[in-house]
Each structure stands twice: as structure tokens, then as C-alpha cells.
Amino acid sequence: MPAVREAEAAAVPAESRSQTSWALGTALWPWVVSRGLVLGALALAHELANGADLSKAQAARVHEGLLGWDAGWYESIARHGYAGAGHASLRFFPLVPALVRTLSVLPGVGVGTALVVLANVSALGATALAAALARRETGDSSLARRVAWLVCLAPPAFVMVMGYAEGTLLLLSLGVFWALRARRWWWAAALGVAAGTCRPIGLLLVVPAVVEGLREWRGASGRTRAGIASAVVGPAFGCGAFLGWVGWRYGDALAPLRIQEEGVHRGALADPFTTLGHDASLLIHGHHLGSALHLPWVLLALCLLVVSLRKWPASYGAFAAVLLAVALTTRNLDGFERYALSGFPLVFAGASVTAGEKVERAVLVVAGAGLVGYALLAFTNLYVP
């Protein structure tokens, strides 16, 4: 009997290594291809800027490259702190700047480089974990492989090549789901705390934690119930810790949320039908291309939400639903696509309905073209990521 136990114990790490190897191998090629496409779009943007085909503002955005848009804020916070980056920087949560600042102490690693490296390594880990989670949930390796490709080639995924926090949040969110579904409540709590300090929408991981926790609460031991409660509270604790620090340091704990509600950012809460009607009008009349492009993505996200609710466990659909509700109830839909990408159950739903070699190939080709197109629009200041 002792020999049998020793053999079983040795088999567990071996199986774990095999799963990790499979996940990384599945993720690596989509990750490499997507980075090649985005960097190709950036090179094309530089050609346009050098050829004087762009305005001065567009050329300036091109030269910011992978550190443009929100990435510039994260770089500034990591380099100078919130005080040096300005009051508006409070809307960006602290985990990514803190990690970047830590990485940048390595010899020869600047803040900008550390930010881009963190974003891309996180994206690779998130892609691998997404594939592993999809295979564990369904037992379908082909579907899991499609998940990896869609995570990397979905048009808004170009932000995970830039110095954004999306890749890090996605990695943490997937980790929370993995832990919740494995009933590793304390791991879910720890990862949830980290997600809550990464981006405001990390708070929404409370919802799947509640859904999964309620399924186990009845009949659970006191220790298990403590773990469940910690998993539920974790994301709120992480988010609340940052808001509490802001309140102590600046006298207004809700400043990060108030800044986001300013018109130049996401804007105040709004009726989604009014916002979508406005964007539909822009699409019909061909005005303000960046805003008009949100409408088809909203329709696609809602369709994928239905698929998620029908085909995937309840916690997946609940997380996607609450995230879309937050993303749509704002006056400004800029960034909607990357918010939807953070709702990874929508990507899982997309993989569910694209089975078949011809369908899969067509979807991935269109997605890759969209990735290049959206990256080019963002690099040339025509689309707000």
C-alpha cells in the first residue's frame, strides 16, 4: 500500500506538468501570430506617418507605439507615482504599475519595457490558462484550441500587445474561475484580491464567486464556508483597499470612479438604448467611425451572452452578463470591445459555435484581419481602445 500511494503521489505532478506543457504549447503559436500582426500594423502606421499621410496628432500617436493611450498612464504611474502622474491617473488601479516598478529595478530594464513585457507575458499565461480551463470544462481539445486562437486574434486583443492591464486582469480572472470550479476557495480569494487591485471590473468577480459558493454552501463544513466567504469577499477587498488608500491620501475614496464618470472618459451612467441609438445614427450616416463601430460589437456580445448562458456553467454566464451590463450603462462606449474581451466567457461561447474546419478557418481569418485593422486605427488615433 505505501508503494501504491507513492506512485499515485508521483503521478499527480507528472500529470500537472503534462497539462501545463499542453496549455503552453497550445497558446504559443496564436500568441506569436497575433503579436506579429499587431507589430505589422504598427510598422504600417509608421510608414503612413513618415509619408506625411497623417496629421500631426495622428503621427504623435503613432510614435507612442505600444505605450500609447492608456499604456502611457500606466507607464507614468509606474515611473512617477500617482502624485507625479496627476490626479486623473487615479482612475488606473495600482497592481500593474506596482509590478512594472518592481520589474524595472532589473539591470537594463526600463519602465516602458517592463510594462510591455508584463502585458505580453500575462497575455501568454492567460491564453494558456483559457485553453486549459476550456478543456477541463468540456473535455474538448479542439474547442480549447479555438479558445486560444480567439483570445489572441479577437480584434480588441491588440491591447494585450500594448502596455495595458487587460492581459494581467484576464490571467487573474481565469485563475479565479479555475480555483472556483476546483473548489480551491482560498486560492480564489487570493487571486480575487489581486484582480480587485488590477482594474475596477475585477470587482465583478464577486458574482461568479457567489454563484459557485451557493452551490457548495449547504452541507459545507465551517472551514469550507470560511473559504467560500473569502472567495466572495476577495475582489471587493482588493478594490476597496485601493479606494481606501485614495480616501486616506486624497480625501475622496470614490475619486477613481468619479474621474471615470467625466465626459472625456466613460461618462456618467446612461440608458444603454439611448447610447446605442446614438451610435446607430453615427453608423448610418458614416460619422465618427470609432464610435459607430461599437454597435455591431454590442450585438455580437449579446448573442454570445445567450450562448454562454445556455451552453456553459451558470457562473460563466453570470460574469459575462454583469460585465456587459456595466460596459453598456455608460454614456461613452469607447473601450467597449476590450471590456467584452475581459468577459472571457464570451470568447468561450464563440469557440462553442465555430466548430468545423471551414467555419473555424473563416472566423480566424476574419478575426486576424480585424485585429490588424483595429490596431491600425488605434495607432493612427482613429479608434479609442
C-alpha positions as CSV (number, residue, x, y, z in Angstrom):
1,M,0.0,0.0,0.0
2,P,2.7,2.6,0.8
3,A,4.3,1.9,-2.6
4,V,0.9,2.5,-4.3
5,R,0.5,5.8,-2.5
6,E,4.0,6.9,-3.5
7,A,3.2,6.0,-7.2
8,E,0.0,7.9,-7.1
9,A,1.7,11.0,-5.5
10,A,4.4,10.9,-8.2
11,A,1.7,10.7,-10.9
12,V,0.0,13.9,-9.8
13,P,2.9,16.3,-10.5
14,A,3.6,14.4,-13.8
15,E,0.1,14.9,-14.9
16,S,0.2,18.5,-13.9
17,R,3.4,19.1,-15.9
18,S,1.8,17.4,-18.9
19,Q,-1.3,19.7,-18.7
20,T,0.9,22.8,-18.3
21,S,3.0,21.7,-21.3
22,W,-0.1,21.1,-23.4
23,A,-1.6,24.5,-22.5
24,L,1.6,26.5,-23.2
25,G,2.1,24.6,-26.4
26,T,-1.5,25.4,-27.5
27,A,-1.1,29.0,-26.6
28,L,2.3,29.8,-28.0
29,W,1.6,29.8,-31.7
30,P,-1.6,32.0,-31.5
31,W,0.3,34.3,-29.2
32,V,3.2,34.7,-31.6
33,V,1.0,35.2,-34.7
34,S,-1.1,37.9,-33.0
35,R,2.0,39.8,-32.0
36,G,3.3,39.6,-35.5
37,L,0.1,41.0,-36.8
38,V,-0.1,43.9,-34.4
39,L,3.5,44.8,-34.8
40,G,2.9,44.7,-38.6
41,A,0.1,47.2,-38.1
42,L,2.4,49.4,-36.1
43,A,5.0,49.3,-38.8
44,L,2.4,50.3,-41.4
45,A,1.3,53.1,-39.2
46,H,4.9,54.3,-39.0
47,E,5.1,54.2,-42.9
48,L,2.0,56.3,-43.1
49,A,3.4,58.8,-40.6
50,N,6.7,59.0,-42.3
51,G,5.0,59.6,-45.6
52,A,3.2,62.6,-44.3
53,D,-0.2,60.8,-44.9
54,L,-1.3,61.5,-41.3
55,S,-2.0,64.7,-39.3
56,K,0.4,65.9,-36.6
57,A,-1.8,64.4,-33.8
58,Q,-2.0,61.1,-35.6
59,A,1.7,61.0,-36.2
60,A,2.3,61.7,-32.5
61,R,0.0,58.8,-31.6
62,V,1.9,56.5,-34.0
63,H,5.2,57.3,-32.3
64,E,3.8,56.4,-28.9
65,G,3.5,52.9,-30.3
66,L,2.9,50.2,-27.7
67,L,2.9,52.8,-25.0
68,G,0.1,54.8,-26.4
69,W,-3.4,55.6,-25.0
70,D,-3.9,54.1,-21.5
71,A,-0.4,52.4,-21.6
72,G,1.1,55.9,-21.2
73,W,-0.8,56.4,-18.0
74,Y,0.4,53.1,-16.6
75,E,4.0,54.0,-17.5
76,S,3.7,57.4,-15.9
77,I,2.3,56.0,-12.7
78,A,5.0,53.3,-12.5
79,R,7.6,56.0,-13.1
80,H,6.4,58.9,-11.0
81,G,3.7,57.6,-8.7
82,Y,0.1,58.9,-8.6
83,A,1.2,62.3,-7.4
84,G,3.6,62.8,-10.2
85,A,1.2,61.3,-12.9
86,G,-1.6,63.7,-12.0
87,H,-5.0,63.5,-10.3
88,A,-6.6,61.9,-13.4
89,S,-4.2,58.9,-13.0
90,L,-6.3,57.7,-10.0
91,R,-8.7,56.0,-12.3
92,F,-6.0,53.4,-13.1
93,F,-5.7,50.8,-10.4
94,P,-2.3,50.0,-8.8
95,L,-1.4,46.4,-9.5
96,V,0.1,46.8,-12.9
97,P,2.2,49.9,-12.1
98,A,3.4,48.3,-8.9
99,L,4.5,45.2,-10.8
100,V,6.1,47.3,-13.5
101,R,8.0,49.3,-11.0
102,T,9.3,46.1,-9.4
103,L,10.4,44.7,-12.8
104,S,12.1,47.9,-13.8
105,V,14.7,47.6,-11.0
106,L,16.3,44.8,-13.0
107,P,19.5,46.0,-14.8
108,G,18.8,47.3,-18.3
109,V,15.0,47.1,-17.9
110,G,13.3,50.5,-18.3
111,V,9.8,51.2,-17.1
112,G,8.3,51.2,-20.6
113,T,10.0,47.9,-21.5
114,A,8.9,46.3,-18.2
115,L,5.3,47.4,-18.9
116,V,5.2,45.9,-22.4
117,V,6.9,42.7,-21.2
118,L,4.4,42.3,-18.3
119,A,1.5,42.8,-20.6
120,N,2.7,40.2,-23.1
121,V,3.8,37.6,-20.6
122,S,0.5,38.0,-18.9
123,A,-1.3,37.5,-22.2
124,L,0.6,34.3,-22.9
125,G,-0.3,33.0,-19.5
126,A,-3.9,34.0,-19.9
127,T,-4.1,32.3,-23.3
128,A,-2.7,29.1,-21.9
129,L,-5.0,29.1,-18.9
130,A,-8.0,29.9,-21.1
131,A,-7.2,26.8,-23.2
132,A,-6.7,24.6,-20.1
133,L,-9.9,25.8,-18.5
134,A,-11.9,25.2,-21.6
135,R,-10.5,21.7,-22.0
136,R,-11.2,20.9,-18.3
137,E,-14.8,22.1,-18.6
138,T,-15.6,20.3,-21.8
139,G,-13.0,17.6,-22.4
140,D,-12.8,19.0,-26.0
141,S,-9.2,19.8,-27.0
142,S,-10.3,21.2,-30.4
143,L,-12.6,23.7,-28.7
144,A,-9.9,24.6,-26.2
145,R,-7.5,25.3,-29.2
146,R,-10.1,27.6,-30.8
147,V,-10.4,29.4,-27.4
148,A,-6.6,30.1,-27.5
149,W,-6.8,31.4,-31.1
150,L,-9.8,33.6,-30.4
151,V,-8.3,35.1,-27.2
152,C,-5.3,36.2,-29.3
153,L,-7.0,37.1,-32.6
154,A,-10.2,38.8,-31.4
155,P,-9.8,42.3,-32.8
156,P,-9.7,44.1,-29.4
157,A,-6.9,41.7,-28.3
158,F,-4.3,44.2,-29.8
159,V,-4.4,46.0,-26.4
160,M,-2.8,42.9,-24.9
161,V,0.2,43.6,-27.0
162,M,0.3,47.1,-25.8
163,G,1.1,48.2,-22.2
164,Y,-2.4,47.7,-21.0
165,A,-3.7,45.9,-17.9
166,E,-6.1,43.6,-19.9
167,G,-3.7,40.7,-20.1
168,T,-3.0,40.7,-16.4
169,L,-6.6,41.0,-15.5
170,L,-7.6,38.2,-17.8
171,L,-4.9,36.0,-16.3
172,L,-6.2,36.7,-12.8
173,S,-9.9,36.3,-13.8
174,L,-9.2,32.9,-15.4
175,G,-7.3,31.9,-12.3
176,V,-10.2,32.8,-10.1
177,F,-12.5,30.7,-12.3
178,W,-10.1,27.8,-12.2
179,A,-9.9,27.9,-8.4
180,L,-13.7,28.4,-8.0
181,R,-14.5,25.4,-10.3
182,A,-11.9,23.3,-8.5
183,R,-13.3,24.4,-5.1
184,R,-10.0,25.9,-4.1
185,W,-11.7,28.7,-2.3
186,W,-8.6,30.3,-0.7
187,W,-6.8,30.4,-4.0
188,A,-9.8,32.1,-5.5
189,A,-9.8,34.6,-2.6
190,A,-6.1,35.5,-3.1
191,L,-6.4,35.8,-6.9
192,G,-9.7,37.8,-6.4
193,V,-7.9,40.3,-4.2
194,A,-5.2,40.8,-6.9
195,A,-7.9,41.2,-9.6
196,G,-9.6,43.8,-7.5
197,T,-6.4,45.9,-7.4
198,C,-5.8,45.4,-11.1
199,R,-8.9,47.1,-12.7
200,P,-12.3,48.3,-11.4
201,I,-14.1,45.5,-13.2
202,G,-12.1,43.0,-11.2
203,L,-14.7,43.7,-8.5
204,L,-17.3,41.8,-10.7
205,L,-15.6,38.5,-9.9
206,V,-17.7,38.6,-6.8
207,V,-20.6,37.5,-8.9
208,P,-19.2,34.1,-10.1
209,A,-17.8,33.5,-6.6
210,V,-21.4,33.9,-5.2
211,V,-22.8,31.6,-7.8
212,E,-20.3,28.8,-7.2
213,G,-20.3,29.4,-3.5
214,L,-24.0,28.9,-3.2
215,R,-23.8,25.6,-4.9
216,E,-21.5,24.3,-2.1
217,W,-22.7,26.2,0.9
218,R,-25.4,23.8,2.1
219,G,-23.7,20.9,3.9
220,A,-20.2,22.5,3.8
221,S,-18.0,22.5,6.9
222,G,-17.2,25.6,8.8
223,R,-13.7,25.8,7.3
224,T,-15.2,25.4,3.7
225,R,-17.7,28.1,4.4
226,A,-14.9,30.4,5.6
227,G,-13.1,29.8,2.3
228,I,-16.2,30.4,0.3
229,A,-16.8,33.7,2.1
230,S,-13.2,34.7,1.5
231,A,-13.6,33.9,-2.2
232,V,-16.7,36.1,-2.4
233,V,-15.1,39.0,-0.5
234,G,-11.7,38.8,-2.1
235,P,-12.3,41.0,-5.2
236,A,-14.2,43.6,-3.2
237,F,-11.4,43.7,-0.6
238,G,-8.8,44.3,-3.3
239,C,-10.9,47.1,-4.9
240,G,-11.8,48.5,-1.5
241,A,-8.2,48.6,-0.3
242,F,-7.2,50.9,-3.2
243,L,-10.2,53.1,-2.8
244,G,-9.5,53.3,1.0
245,W,-5.9,54.4,0.2
246,V,-7.2,57.0,-2.2
247,G,-9.5,58.3,0.5
248,W,-6.7,58.4,3.1
249,R,-4.3,60.1,0.7
250,Y,-6.6,62.4,-1.3
251,G,-9.7,62.8,0.9
252,D,-12.1,61.2,-1.6
253,A,-12.3,57.4,-1.7
254,L,-14.5,57.5,-4.8
255,A,-12.3,59.7,-6.8
256,P,-11.2,56.9,-9.2
257,L,-14.9,56.3,-10.0
258,R,-15.8,60.0,-10.2
259,I,-13.0,60.6,-12.7
260,Q,-14.2,57.7,-14.9
261,E,-17.6,59.4,-15.0
262,E,-16.3,62.5,-16.5
263,G,-17.4,63.1,-20.1
264,V,-13.9,62.8,-21.5
265,H,-13.7,59.2,-20.1
266,R,-16.5,56.7,-19.8
267,G,-19.1,59.3,-18.8
268,A,-21.9,59.1,-16.3
269,L,-24.4,56.2,-16.1
270,A,-26.8,56.3,-19.1
271,D,-29.7,54.4,-20.7
272,P,-28.0,51.9,-23.0
273,F,-30.8,52.2,-25.6
274,T,-30.1,55.9,-25.9
275,T,-26.4,55.3,-26.2
276,L,-26.8,52.5,-28.8
277,G,-29.4,54.6,-30.7
278,H,-26.8,57.4,-31.0
279,D,-24.1,55.0,-32.2
280,A,-26.5,53.5,-34.7
281,S,-27.2,57.0,-36.1
282,L,-23.4,57.6,-36.4
283,L,-23.0,54.3,-38.2
284,I,-25.8,55.0,-40.7
285,H,-24.5,58.5,-41.5
286,G,-20.9,57.5,-41.6
287,H,-19.8,59.9,-38.9
288,H,-17.2,59.3,-36.1
289,L,-16.2,55.9,-37.3
290,G,-14.7,54.8,-34.0
291,S,-17.9,55.3,-32.0
292,A,-20.1,53.9,-34.8
293,L,-18.1,50.6,-34.8
294,H,-19.3,49.8,-31.3
295,L,-22.8,48.9,-32.4
296,P,-22.0,45.6,-34.2
297,W,-19.8,44.5,-31.4
298,V,-22.6,45.1,-28.8
299,L,-24.9,43.0,-30.9
300,L,-22.3,40.2,-31.2
301,A,-21.6,40.3,-27.5
302,L,-25.3,40.0,-26.6
303,C,-25.6,37.0,-28.9
304,L,-22.6,35.3,-27.4
305,L,-24.0,36.1,-23.9
306,V,-27.1,34.0,-24.8
307,V,-24.8,31.1,-26.0
308,S,-22.8,31.4,-22.7
309,L,-25.9,31.3,-20.6
310,R,-27.2,28.2,-22.5
311,K,-24.0,26.2,-23.0
312,W,-21.7,27.0,-20.1
313,P,-21.9,26.7,-16.3
314,A,-24.0,29.4,-14.6
315,S,-21.1,31.3,-13.2
316,Y,-19.7,31.9,-16.7
317,G,-22.9,33.5,-18.0
318,A,-23.4,35.5,-14.8
319,F,-19.9,37.0,-15.0
320,A,-20.4,37.9,-18.7
321,A,-23.8,39.3,-18.1
322,V,-22.8,41.6,-15.2
323,L,-19.7,42.8,-17.1
324,L,-21.8,43.7,-20.2
325,A,-24.3,45.4,-18.0
326,V,-21.5,47.6,-16.6
327,A,-20.0,48.3,-20.0
328,L,-23.3,49.2,-21.6
329,T,-24.7,51.5,-19.0
330,T,-22.4,54.4,-19.7
331,R,-22.6,57.4,-22.0
332,N,-19.4,56.7,-23.8
333,L,-18.8,53.2,-25.2
334,D,-15.1,53.8,-26.0
335,G,-13.3,50.7,-24.9
336,F,-16.4,48.5,-25.0
337,E,-14.6,45.9,-27.1
338,R,-11.8,45.3,-24.7
339,Y,-14.3,45.3,-21.8
340,A,-16.1,42.5,-23.6
341,L,-12.8,40.7,-24.1
342,S,-12.3,40.8,-20.4
343,G,-15.6,38.9,-20.2
344,F,-13.8,35.8,-21.4
345,P,-16.9,33.5,-21.2
346,L,-18.0,35.4,-24.4
347,V,-14.8,34.1,-26.1
348,F,-15.6,30.6,-24.8
349,A,-19.1,30.9,-26.3
350,G,-17.6,32.0,-29.6
351,A,-15.5,28.9,-29.6
352,S,-18.6,26.8,-29.0
353,V,-20.3,28.0,-32.1
354,T,-17.4,27.9,-34.6
355,A,-16.8,24.2,-34.8
356,G,-16.0,22.8,-38.2
357,E,-12.8,23.2,-40.1
358,K,-14.2,25.6,-42.7
359,V,-16.1,27.7,-40.2
360,E,-13.1,27.9,-37.9
361,R,-10.7,28.9,-40.6
362,A,-13.0,31.6,-41.9
363,V,-13.6,33.0,-38.4
364,L,-9.9,33.1,-37.6
365,V,-9.0,34.8,-40.9
366,V,-11.7,37.5,-40.3
367,A,-10.6,37.9,-36.7
368,G,-7.0,38.3,-37.7
369,A,-7.9,40.9,-40.3
370,G,-9.9,42.7,-37.7
371,L,-7.0,42.6,-35.3
372,V,-4.8,44.3,-37.8
373,G,-7.5,46.8,-38.7
374,Y,-8.4,47.8,-35.2
375,A,-4.7,48.1,-34.2
376,L,-4.0,50.3,-37.2
377,L,-7.0,52.5,-36.3
378,A,-5.8,52.8,-32.7
379,F,-2.2,53.5,-33.6
380,T,-3.3,56.3,-36.0
381,N,-5.7,57.9,-33.5
382,L,-8.9,56.9,-35.2
383,Y,-10.2,54.5,-32.6
384,V,-10.1,54.7,-28.8
385,P,-9.1,51.4,-27.4
